[in-house]
Amino acid sequence: MLDIEPATRVLAGLVRGVGHDRLSAPTPCPEMSLGDLLHHVDGLSVAFTMAATKSFPDGGSQAPSADAAKLGPDWRQRIPEQLAELAQAWKDEAAWTGMTEAGGVQLPAEIAGLVALDEVVIHGWDIAVASGQGFSCDPELLQAVHGFVEASAAENPEGTPGLFGPPVPVPADAPLLDRVIGLTGRDPSWRPPSMSDAS
């Protein structure tokens, strides 16, 4: 079991810090604006809470979409509340046992918990750099994410469709966060064009 609350708390703060004028800004996720990414986090927070509680709507779970047009006006309050519920759901030991489902995919609950943590941490970084905010991660949780993405990259060196792109080379002595980001197919030095131009 891992307590993912430190990571959800960071992500919730980042969500609150996004200005409405940044919703159309680009992100490290190709073809996703910051508003699209927030909508994706909105959906995944619900999907992985259901994965923890193993309670699903009729027809099963659906993969979270990414559409800023569906974000709604209350996203800055709603998403942090859902992230708090996500963290609470994974505090239950039963959440980490047996099989569950996330985004329509059946998987062991302990893997679903790691995927949930990975999504929270990596998209936290995405939102931070896209909106010009700082990012931090609990060292133990970052180590857990590193183990997960390293194993995924070793098994799928060309990337995992829908999850990770092909790994981006990062120096072996780079900070752990940079190595984690590189393994997900992102460039750790990525910044929005407008911010890069201004510096």
Contacts in CASP RR format, 6 or more apart in sequence:
PFRMAT RR
TARGET T0000
AUTHOR 0000-0000-0000
METHOD contacts of the structure
MODEL  1
MLDIEPATRVLAGLVRGVGHDRLSAPTPCPEMSLGDLLHHVDGLSVAFTM
AATKSFPDGGSQAPSADAAKLGPDWRQRIPEQLAELAQAWKDEAAWTGMT
EAGGVQLPAEIAGLVALDEVVIHGWDIAVASGQGFSCDPELLQAVHGFVE
ASAAENPEGTPGLFGPPVPVPADAPLLDRVIGLTGRDPSWRPPSMSDAS
1 90 0 8 1.000
1 93 0 8 1.000
1 96 0 8 1.000
2 90 0 8 1.000
2 113 0 8 1.000
2 114 0 8 1.000
2 117 0 8 1.000
2 140 0 8 1.000
2 141 0 8 1.000
2 144 0 8 1.000
3 87 0 8 1.000
3 90 0 8 1.000
3 91 0 8 1.000
4 86 0 8 1.000
4 87 0 8 1.000
4 90 0 8 1.000
4 113 0 8 1.000
4 116 0 8 1.000
4 117 0 8 1.000
4 120 0 8 1.000
4 141 0 8 1.000
5 87 0 8 1.000
5 88 0 8 1.000
5 91 0 8 1.000
6 137 0 8 1.000
6 138 0 8 1.000
6 141 0 8 1.000
7 117 0 8 1.000
7 120 0 8 1.000
7 121 0 8 1.000
7 137 0 8 1.000
7 138 0 8 1.000
7 141 0 8 1.000
8 83 0 8 1.000
8 84 0 8 1.000
8 86 0 8 1.000
8 87 0 8 1.000
8 120 0 8 1.000
9 83 0 8 1.000
9 87 0 8 1.000
10 124 0 8 1.000
10 135 0 8 1.000
10 136 0 8 1.000
10 137 0 8 1.000
11 41 0 8 1.000
11 83 0 8 1.000
11 120 0 8 1.000
11 121 0 8 1.000
11 123 0 8 1.000
11 124 0 8 1.000
11 127 0 8 1.000
12 79 0 8 1.000
12 80 0 8 1.000
12 83 0 8 1.000
12 84 0 8 1.000
13 80 0 8 1.000
14 124 0 8 1.000
14 127 0 8 1.000
14 128 0 8 1.000
14 131 0 8 1.000
14 133 0 8 1.000
14 135 0 8 1.000
15 38 0 8 1.000
15 41 0 8 1.000
15 75 0 8 1.000
15 76 0 8 1.000
15 79 0 8 1.000
15 80 0 8 1.000
15 83 0 8 1.000
15 127 0 8 1.000
16 76 0 8 1.000
16 80 0 8 1.000
17 76 0 8 1.000
17 131 0 8 1.000
17 133 0 8 1.000
18 34 0 8 1.000
18 38 0 8 1.000
18 76 0 8 1.000
18 127 0 8 1.000
18 131 0 8 1.000
18 133 0 8 1.000
19 131 0 8 1.000
22 34 0 8 1.000
22 130 0 8 1.000
22 131 0 8 1.000
23 33 0 8 1.000
23 34 0 8 1.000
23 35 0 8 1.000
23 38 0 8 1.000
23 68 0 8 1.000
23 71 0 8 1.000
24 33 0 8 1.000
24 34 0 8 1.000
24 35 0 8 1.000
24 68 0 8 1.000
25 33 0 8 1.000
25 34 0 8 1.000
25 130 0 8 1.000
25 131 0 8 1.000
25 192 0 8 1.000
25 194 0 8 1.000
26 33 0 8 1.000
26 34 0 8 1.000
26 130 0 8 1.000
26 192 0 8 1.000
26 193 0 8 1.000
27 33 0 8 1.000
27 34 0 8 1.000
27 36 0 8 1.000
27 37 0 8 1.000
27 126 0 8 1.000
27 127 0 8 1.000
27 129 0 8 1.000
27 130 0 8 1.000
28 125 0 8 1.000
28 126 0 8 1.000
28 129 0 8 1.000
28 130 0 8 1.000
28 186 0 8 1.000
28 187 0 8 1.000
28 190 0 8 1.000
29 36 0 8 1.000
29 37 0 8 1.000
29 126 0 8 1.000
32 40 0 8 1.000
32 66 0 8 1.000
33 68 0 8 1.000
34 68 0 8 1.000
34 127 0 8 1.000
34 130 0 8 1.000
34 131 0 8 1.000
35 68 0 8 1.000
35 71 0 8 1.000
36 66 0 8 1.000
36 67 0 8 1.000
36 68 0 8 1.000
37 66 0 8 1.000
37 123 0 8 1.000
37 126 0 8 1.000
37 127 0 8 1.000
37 130 0 8 1.000
38 68 0 8 1.000
38 71 0 8 1.000
38 75 0 8 1.000
38 79 0 8 1.000
38 127 0 8 1.000
39 65 0 8 1.000
39 66 0 8 1.000
39 67 0 8 1.000
39 68 0 8 1.000
39 70 0 8 1.000
39 71 0 8 1.000
39 75 0 8 1.000
40 64 0 8 1.000
40 65 0 8 1.000
40 66 0 8 1.000
40 123 0 8 1.000
41 79 0 8 1.000
41 83 0 8 1.000
41 119 0 8 1.000
41 123 0 8 1.000
41 124 0 8 1.000
41 127 0 8 1.000
42 64 0 8 1.000
42 71 0 8 1.000
42 75 0 8 1.000
42 78 0 8 1.000
42 79 0 8 1.000
42 82 0 8 1.000
43 64 0 8 1.000
43 65 0 8 1.000
43 82 0 8 1.000
44 64 0 8 1.000
44 116 0 8 1.000
44 119 0 8 1.000
44 123 0 8 1.000
45 79 0 8 1.000
45 82 0 8 1.000
45 83 0 8 1.000
45 85 0 8 1.000
45 86 0 8 1.000
46 64 0 8 1.000
46 82 0 8 1.000
47 61 0 8 1.000
47 62 0 8 1.000
47 63 0 8 1.000
47 64 0 8 1.000
47 102 0 8 1.000
47 103 0 8 1.000
48 86 0 8 1.000
48 89 0 8 1.000
48 90 0 8 1.000
48 102 0 8 1.000
48 112 0 8 1.000
48 113 0 8 1.000
48 115 0 8 1.000
48 116 0 8 1.000
48 119 0 8 1.000
49 82 0 8 1.000
49 85 0 8 1.000
49 86 0 8 1.000
49 89 0 8 1.000
50 56 0 8 1.000
50 57 0 8 1.000
50 61 0 8 1.000
50 101 0 8 1.000
50 102 0 8 1.000
51 61 0 8 1.000
51 95 0 8 1.000
51 100 0 8 1.000
51 101 0 8 1.000
51 102 0 8 1.000
51 109 0 8 1.000
51 112 0 8 1.000
51 113 0 8 1.000
51 116 0 8 1.000
52 86 0 8 1.000
52 89 0 8 1.000
52 90 0 8 1.000
52 92 0 8 1.000
52 95 0 8 1.000
52 100 0 8 1.000
52 109 0 8 1.000
52 112 0 8 1.000
52 113 0 8 1.000
52 116 0 8 1.000
53 89 0 8 1.000
53 92 0 8 1.000
53 95 0 8 1.000
54 95 0 8 1.000
54 100 0 8 1.000
54 101 0 8 1.000
54 109 0 8 1.000
56 101 0 8 1.000
60 101 0 8 1.000
60 104 0 8 1.000
61 101 0 8 1.000
61 102 0 8 1.000
61 103 0 8 1.000
61 104 0 8 1.000
62 103 0 8 1.000
62 104 0 8 1.000
63 103 0 8 1.000
63 104 0 8 1.000
64 103 0 8 1.000
83 120 0 8 1.000
86 116 0 8 1.000
86 120 0 8 1.000
89 95 0 8 1.000
90 96 0 8 1.000
90 113 0 8 1.000
90 116 0 8 1.000
95 109 0 8 1.000
95 113 0 8 1.000
96 109 0 8 1.000
96 110 0 8 1.000
96 113 0 8 1.000
97 109 0 8 1.000
97 110 0 8 1.000
98 108 0 8 1.000
98 109 0 8 1.000
99 106 0 8 1.000
99 107 0 8 1.000
99 108 0 8 1.000
99 109 0 8 1.000
100 106 0 8 1.000
100 107 0 8 1.000
100 108 0 8 1.000
100 109 0 8 1.000
100 112 0 8 1.000
101 107 0 8 1.000
102 112 0 8 1.000
102 115 0 8 1.000
102 116 0 8 1.000
107 115 0 8 1.000
114 144 0 8 1.000
114 145 0 8 1.000
114 148 0 8 1.000
115 148 0 8 1.000
117 141 0 8 1.000
117 144 0 8 1.000
117 145 0 8 1.000
117 148 0 8 1.000
118 145 0 8 1.000
118 148 0 8 1.000
118 149 0 8 1.000
121 137 0 8 1.000
121 141 0 8 1.000
121 142 0 8 1.000
121 145 0 8 1.000
121 180 0 8 1.000
122 145 0 8 1.000
122 180 0 8 1.000
122 181 0 8 1.000
122 184 0 8 1.000
122 186 0 8 1.000
124 135 0 8 1.000
125 135 0 8 1.000
125 137 0 8 1.000
125 177 0 8 1.000
125 181 0 8 1.000
125 186 0 8 1.000
126 186 0 8 1.000
127 133 0 8 1.000
128 134 0 8 1.000
128 135 0 8 1.000
129 135 0 8 1.000
129 190 0 8 1.000
129 191 0 8 1.000
129 192 0 8 1.000
130 192 0 8 1.000
132 192 0 8 1.000
132 195 0 8 1.000
135 177 0 8 1.000
137 145 0 8 1.000
137 177 0 8 1.000
142 176 0 8 1.000
142 177 0 8 1.000
142 180 0 8 1.000
143 176 0 8 1.000
145 180 0 8 1.000
146 176 0 8 1.000
146 179 0 8 1.000
146 180 0 8 1.000
146 183 0 8 1.000
149 164 0 8 1.000
149 180 0 8 1.000
149 183 0 8 1.000
149 184 0 8 1.000
150 183 0 8 1.000
152 159 0 8 1.000
152 160 0 8 1.000
152 163 0 8 1.000
152 164 0 8 1.000
152 183 0 8 1.000
153 159 0 8 1.000
153 164 0 8 1.000
153 167 0 8 1.000
153 183 0 8 1.000
156 164 0 8 1.000
157 166 0 8 1.000
157 167 0 8 1.000
158 165 0 8 1.000
158 166 0 8 1.000
159 165 0 8 1.000
159 166 0 8 1.000
159 167 0 8 1.000
159 185 0 8 1.000
164 183 0 8 1.000
164 184 0 8 1.000
164 185 0 8 1.000
165 184 0 8 1.000
165 185 0 8 1.000
166 185 0 8 1.000
167 182 0 8 1.000
167 183 0 8 1.000
167 184 0 8 1.000
167 185 0 8 1.000
168 181 0 8 1.000
168 182 0 8 1.000
168 185 0 8 1.000
168 186 0 8 1.000
168 187 0 8 1.000
168 188 0 8 1.000
169 182 0 8 1.000
170 178 0 8 1.000
170 179 0 8 1.000
170 181 0 8 1.000
170 182 0 8 1.000
170 183 0 8 1.000
170 188 0 8 1.000
172 179 0 8 1.000
174 188 0 8 1.000
177 188 0 8 1.000
178 188 0 8 1.000
181 187 0 8 1.000
181 188 0 8 1.000
182 188 0 8 1.000
191 199 0 8 1.000
END
